[in-house]
Amino acid sequence: MPRTPIRALLAAAAWAVAAPALAQQTVTVITSFPRELTAAYKSAFEKRNPDVKLEILNKSTVAGIAFVRETAAGQRPDVFWASAPDAFEVLKRDNLLVAAADVDNPKIPAKIGNYPINDPKGFYKGQALAGYGIMYNTRYLKANKLNAPKEWNDLLGREWFGHVAMTSPSRSGTMHLTVETILQGEGWDKGWETILRMAGNSAQITERSFGVPDGINNGQFGAGPVIDFFGLAGKYSGFPVEFVYPTMTSIVPANIALVAGGKNLAGAKRFVQFALSQEGQELLLDPKISRLPVLPYSAFGGKIPAGYPDPQAIAKRSKVQFNADLSEDRYAIVQALFDQTITFRLKELQAATRAIHDAEAKPAGKSNAQARELLNQAKALAYSPVLSGQIAGQPDFQKLFASNKKEVDVSRKITVLEEQWNSKARANYQRALELAQQAAAAVK
């Protein structure tokens, strides 16, 4: 067998050293979704696309928006993926998304109920469907002799004090959608009353949206408002939990979009297309994920689990037709108002709520007009928003909160307003506590 000349071997070795390795491109996805979901998509996508590495940046929706805003063009993530359509409207308004008319799945319906699944201008696509409701732990309820909740109002009674958990809309895009759903369904004043009463019954305002379902799964909390996939994932993974859609709910798309100024637009399009594909949609049915696909159930050939929610039926009976434009307009206002009057004043709100419950627990037959009037005053102080819906709806006021908070003048004005809300809430809760105690003492 002839030998290869040594000169040829050396030349081949030199070429091998000099030749660049086959480059593996990276697609960076910023998302609020849990690891169970992102890991499944990363594995499946990379298997289909071995030349692409999917990098996942996990941040809350609010933090994700801030990250995209603050990162220079050319260095931003390539894909934004989250549940809150109003967050995508914020990014679109700030010219931080790229339209993607060439990325689509024609089998996906145009609407869910009356709500468009895709952005009409193509800046973001509906990738899954999401509803908002109540998750509860069946064992916890039995141990504490609590009835299974069906509506938001079921979590407001005195028997639920200390058994509820919530998170803040400034920390969770899905909680922001829940708060907005209640506000849009019930109106500004009545909606905030429901939210404040629910918060007053809460044991904790968790730091992330995951904290509520995790706490319900492990029996730390009895119930709380969550996006449906948290409740369904817990149920189908074997935890003793259930999830219910109140009549005051909405079914809206969870979206995916291309970020303007990302590093790999072509690779990003490949991932978005995969997420919309039949294979990408079927991943949503994994028990650990348990999301509602945007593809109609007829496309899955019997793979839909028994008893799985029907999003079209839920949307049809829902009392809320979600308005993403309205939510976008007051996005930062709702977050700031919740934090100043609930997150940062939870102890005072809890104390006022306990006192109101204690006064209401007095024997009804021994009540009197004075006690009822004192109690009504206490409730009005504790459960009325410190900002009127009229002011919150003013364009100039909304524009202020949508402005760049790094500007000194903008930051100063917002800080002054937030301090006023915080101080007023603290004073209201303290006075409500005193009035409720007087009401209890007035019952002879």
SVG drawing of the C-alpha trace seen along z (x, -y; Angstrom):
<svg xmlns="http://www.w3.org/2000/svg" viewBox="-81 -68 88 70">
<polyline fill="none" stroke="black" stroke-width="0.4" points="0.0,0.0 1.6,-3.3 2.5,-5.8 1.1,-9.3 4.0,-11.7 4.9,-13.5 4.6,-16.8 1.0,-16.1 0.2,-15.1 1.7,-18.3 -0.2,-20.4 -3.5,-18.7 -2.8,-19.3 -2.0,-22.9 -5.3,-23.3 -7.3,-21.7 -5.8,-24.1 -6.4,-27.1 -10.0,-26.2 -12.7,-27.7 -14.9,-25.3 -18.5,-25.1 -20.0,-28.1 -23.1,-27.4 -25.4,-30.4 -27.2,-31.5 -30.7,-32.7 -31.4,-34.5 -35.0,-34.3 -36.1,-36.5 -39.1,-35.0 -41.1,-34.9 -42.1,-31.3 -41.1,-28.6 -38.1,-26.2 -40.4,-23.2 -41.7,-25.0 -38.5,-26.6 -36.4,-23.5 -38.9,-21.4 -38.8,-24.0 -35.0,-24.3 -34.5,-20.6 -37.0,-20.1 -35.9,-23.1 -32.1,-22.3 -32.8,-18.7 -34.6,-20.0 -31.9,-22.7 -28.5,-21.4 -26.8,-24.5 -28.6,-26.7 -28.1,-27.1 -31.1,-28.5 -30.1,-30.7 -32.9,-31.4 -32.9,-34.6 -35.6,-34.2 -37.0,-37.4 -40.4,-38.6 -42.4,-40.3 -41.8,-43.8 -38.1,-43.2 -37.9,-41.8 -39.3,-45.0 -36.9,-47.1 -34.0,-44.8 -34.9,-45.2 -35.3,-49.0 -31.9,-49.4 -29.9,-47.2 -28.3,-48.8 -29.5,-47.9 -27.4,-45.0 -27.0,-43.5 -30.6,-42.8 -32.2,-39.4 -33.7,-38.1 -37.1,-36.9 -39.6,-38.2 -42.0,-35.5 -44.6,-36.1 -48.2,-35.9 -49.2,-39.5 -50.5,-41.1 -50.3,-44.6 -46.6,-44.1 -46.2,-43.5 -48.2,-46.7 -45.8,-48.6 -42.8,-47.2 -44.5,-47.9 -45.2,-51.5 -41.5,-51.9 -40.4,-50.6 -38.7,-47.6 -40.4,-44.9 -40.0,-43.8 -43.0,-42.8 -42.8,-39.2 -45.3,-38.8 -43.3,-35.8 -43.6,-33.8 -47.0,-32.2 -49.1,-29.0 -52.2,-29.4 -54.1,-26.8 -54.2,-29.1 -57.6,-30.9 -57.8,-34.7 -59.5,-35.2 -60.2,-33.7 -63.8,-34.9 -63.7,-38.5 -60.0,-39.0 -57.3,-38.8 -54.8,-36.1 -52.1,-37.9 -51.3,-41.6 -53.1,-43.0 -49.8,-44.7 -47.8,-41.6 -45.5,-42.7 -46.3,-39.8 -47.9,-36.4 -50.2,-34.4 -48.4,-31.2 -50.6,-29.9 -53.9,-30.9 -54.2,-32.0 -57.0,-32.5 -57.0,-33.9 -58.7,-32.4 -58.4,-30.8 -56.1,-27.9 -56.7,-26.1 -55.4,-23.2 -58.1,-20.7 -56.4,-19.2 -55.8,-22.7 -59.5,-23.6 -60.7,-20.4 -58.4,-20.8 -59.5,-24.5 -63.2,-23.8 -63.3,-26.1 -65.6,-25.8 -64.0,-25.6 -64.1,-29.0 -65.7,-29.6 -65.7,-33.4 -63.4,-36.2 -65.9,-37.2 -65.5,-33.8 -62.0,-34.8 -63.2,-38.0 -65.1,-36.6 -63.7,-36.6 -63.3,-32.8 -60.6,-33.3 -58.5,-35.7 -54.8,-34.5 -55.5,-31.7 -54.9,-33.6 -51.7,-34.6 -51.2,-37.1 -48.2,-38.6 -47.7,-42.1 -48.4,-43.2 -45.1,-45.0 -43.4,-41.6 -45.6,-39.5 -47.1,-40.2 -49.7,-37.5 -50.8,-39.1 -51.0,-42.4 -53.4,-40.7 -55.5,-39.4 -55.7,-42.8 -56.7,-44.4 -59.3,-41.7 -60.9,-42.5 -60.7,-46.2 -62.1,-46.0 -64.8,-43.6 -66.0,-45.4 -65.0,-49.0 -62.2,-51.0 -63.8,-51.5 -65.5,-48.2 -62.5,-46.4 -60.1,-48.0 -62.4,-47.1 -62.3,-43.4 -58.5,-43.6 -58.0,-45.4 -60.3,-43.0 -58.5,-40.0 -55.1,-41.4 -56.3,-42.1 -57.1,-38.4 -53.7,-37.5 -51.0,-36.0 -48.3,-37.2 -47.6,-39.2 -45.0,-36.9 -41.9,-38.2 -42.6,-36.3 -45.7,-34.9 -44.3,-31.4 -44.6,-31.9 -48.4,-31.7 -48.8,-28.4 -45.8,-26.8 -47.2,-27.8 -50.6,-26.3 -49.1,-23.1 -47.2,-22.5 -50.1,-23.6 -48.5,-26.8 -51.5,-28.8 -55.1,-27.8 -55.9,-29.7 -54.9,-32.6 -55.3,-34.2 -53.0,-32.7 -52.8,-32.2 -54.4,-29.0 -51.3,-27.0 -50.0,-27.2 -53.1,-25.6 -53.4,-23.1 -49.8,-22.1 -50.1,-21.5 -53.3,-19.4 -52.0,-17.3 -48.6,-16.8 -50.5,-15.1 -50.7,-17.9 -53.9,-18.1 -55.0,-21.2 -57.8,-22.5 -58.2,-25.5 -61.4,-27.4 -62.2,-30.2 -64.5,-32.8 -67.2,-34.3 -65.2,-37.5 -62.2,-36.3 -60.7,-36.6 -59.0,-34.4 -56.2,-36.1 -53.1,-35.1 -49.7,-34.5 -47.4,-36.0 -44.0,-35.7 -42.2,-38.4 -39.0,-39.4 -37.0,-42.1 -35.8,-45.1 -32.0,-45.3 -31.5,-41.6 -28.4,-39.8 -29.8,-37.0 -33.0,-37.9 -32.9,-34.9 -32.4,-32.5 -35.1,-34.2 -37.6,-33.7 -36.8,-30.0 -37.6,-29.7 -40.8,-31.6 -41.9,-29.5 -41.1,-26.4 -43.2,-27.6 -46.2,-28.1 -45.7,-24.8 -47.7,-21.6 -44.7,-20.2 -44.3,-23.3 -48.0,-23.5 -48.1,-19.8 -45.4,-20.6 -47.9,-22.7 -49.9,-19.6 -47.1,-18.1 -48.5,-17.7 -45.7,-19.8 -46.6,-22.6 -50.4,-22.3 -51.0,-25.3 -53.8,-25.9 -52.6,-25.8 -53.7,-28.4 -54.2,-25.6 -57.8,-24.3 -58.2,-21.1 -59.2,-19.3 -55.6,-19.6 -54.3,-17.3 -56.0,-14.1 -57.3,-13.0 -54.1,-14.1 -56.0,-16.6 -56.3,-15.3 -59.7,-14.4 -61.3,-17.3 -58.8,-19.8 -60.3,-23.4 -61.9,-24.5 -60.7,-28.1 -63.3,-29.0 -66.1,-27.9 -64.5,-29.9 -64.1,-33.0 -67.8,-32.7 -69.1,-32.8 -66.6,-35.3 -68.0,-38.6 -64.8,-40.4 -63.7,-41.4 -60.1,-42.3 -59.0,-45.7 -55.2,-45.6 -55.0,-49.3 -56.7,-50.4 -54.3,-48.1 -51.3,-49.5 -52.4,-53.1 -52.5,-52.7 -49.9,-49.9 -47.4,-51.7 -50.2,-53.5 -51.8,-50.2 -48.5,-48.7 -47.4,-51.7 -50.9,-52.0 -50.9,-48.4 -47.4,-48.5 -47.9,-51.8 -51.2,-50.8 -50.9,-47.0 -47.4,-45.6 -45.7,-48.2 -48.7,-48.6 -49.8,-45.0 -49.4,-44.8 -51.6,-47.8 -54.2,-46.5 -54.2,-43.1 -54.8,-44.7 -57.7,-46.8 -59.2,-43.8 -58.9,-41.7 -60.6,-44.4 -63.4,-44.7 -63.9,-40.9 -64.0,-40.9 -66.6,-43.6 -68.7,-41.8 -68.5,-38.6 -70.4,-40.1 -73.9,-38.6 -76.1,-40.1 -79.0,-40.4 -77.0,-42.7 -76.0,-45.1 -77.2,-48.7 -77.3,-51.6 -74.2,-53.3 -72.1,-50.1 -73.2,-49.6 -72.3,-53.2 -68.9,-52.9 -68.3,-49.6 -69.4,-51.1 -67.0,-54.0 -64.2,-51.6 -64.8,-49.6 -64.9,-52.7 -61.6,-53.8 -59.9,-50.4 -61.2,-49.3 -61.5,-52.4 -58.6,-53.3 -56.6,-56.4 -56.5,-57.4 -59.8,-58.1 -60.5,-56.4 -61.1,-59.8 -57.5,-60.9 -56.1,-57.5 -57.8,-57.9 -56.4,-61.3 -54.0,-61.1 -51.4,-63.6 -51.4,-61.5 -50.9,-58.3 -48.2,-59.9 -46.3,-60.9 -46.1,-57.3 -45.2,-56.0 -42.3,-58.4 -38.6,-57.6 -38.3,-57.5 -34.5,-58.1 -35.3,-61.7 -34.9,-63.7 -38.1,-65.7 -40.3,-62.7 -38.8,-60.7 -39.4,-63.5 -43.1,-63.9 -43.8,-60.2 -42.0,-59.9 -44.1,-62.7 -47.3,-61.0 -46.3,-57.6 -45.4,-59.0 -48.8,-60.7 -50.6,-57.4 -48.5,-55.5 -49.2,-58.0 -52.9,-58.2 -53.2,-54.4 -51.4,-54.2 -53.7,-56.8 -56.8,-55.2 -55.9,-51.8 -55.2,-53.1 -58.4,-55.0 -60.3,-52.0 -58.8,-49.9 -60.0,-52.4 -63.5,-52.7 -63.9,-48.9 -62.8,-48.5 -65.3,-51.2 -68.0,-49.4 -67.2,-46.2 -67.3,-48.0 -70.6,-49.6 -72.3,-46.2 -73.8,-45.5"/>
</svg>
